């Protein structure tokens, strides 16, 4: 039974990997692969680097960003295992044979999302500026409907539906013409629902679940924490080259959630099979959204070309396990050993301004974070990710005030093979894949 619990509770640690891998924000900087730490200014700085708030207009800068996209996940869910079935004519000897869809690569529903964000900033005096913002910083939606566990007459829903949003209030301080500092206080909110399925072998210690297929949902994982900050620094080496540094501190995730589901199990000596409900129970979940540090550069090569680069290190190795406290089906819920790796994002991008509408383009490499031995079809595959971006923008006038319009597209793909050697019933062998396409628009009005 503990193996089945491992399957569906492992979902809770995926708040980082799989969401921050491909999340880009804002119509302007998404086009250059999100490489904004060094040169961002105005209200977008609340998200990218609060030091850039120093360059806010005296009367204010209001930006509205809207992102829409679609994503799809693929991967095996039904384990490569034999399943016990009752005899054709009870009483008799139960039969054992492979699942009909053992190791089959399932395809999730195509998830459509629309994500708004709004920021505002204003200069207070020559040295101080402030900014406010509300936006999404991560999330995923990967749902597999009616996963067939034949020959049992049982279908399961497997998936993850997670949104991470943030309200931030920040200040920027001008130390000198070349040096700027910033600080933003982060109020981070998570909202998640997970559902998973697995098979418990007939040798399990929990008698009523002998040879059982489980489908469990964890819902109401809603947290709101004011325990993290984003620190920022910008330094102009010269008129052509700018540097940026940001540090996002760790955020705790602790919540008592609701767990329930259904159980398809053999009766005594597996003479019959029936499906019953799993009574709802409380399970306390504790994990973290880890610390991240970002170093960026912006270099104006010529009047027409500007180059961008960033390195982002996220400390996912902090998540060695997820602490779980509760019981389900009379059994204590075990902690989850995850053993994740730190994540490295490498971003390279450029902008060409030799036309009336500039051309922005970029690429993001993301290192492998998920462990192959703990792969799940509803989360980030165990492989490296590639993101490609393209964007443009233009400034218009509304009276005497400028209105900036920006638009960008991005495409992310990630693929890797799972390793079933450690837990074959919860990480089926096979190929895990995910891809997403997004469009980002932004309108910035300077008062």
ABEGO torsion letter per residue (X at the ends): XAAAAAAAAAAAAAAABGAAAABBBEAAAAAAGGBAAAABBEAAAAAABAAAAAABBAAEBBBBBBBBBBBBBBEBABBBBBBBBBBABOBEBBBBBBBAABGBBBBBBBBBBBBBBBBBBBBABAABBBBBBBBBABEBBBBBBGBBAOABBBBBBBEBBBBBBBBBBBBBBBABAABBBBBBBBBBBBBBBBBBBBBBBAABABAAABGBBBBBBBBGBBBBBBABBBBBBBBBABAABBBBBBBBBBBBBBBBBBBBEBBBBBBBGGABBBBBBBBBBBBBBBBBBBBBBBBBBBBBABAABBBBBBBBBBBAAABABBBBBEBBGGBBBBBBBAGBBBBBBBBBBBBBAABABBBBBBBBBBBBABBAAABBAABBBBBBBBBBBBBBBBBBBBEABBBBBBBBBBBBBBBBBBBAAABAAABBBEBBBBBBBBBBBBBBBBX
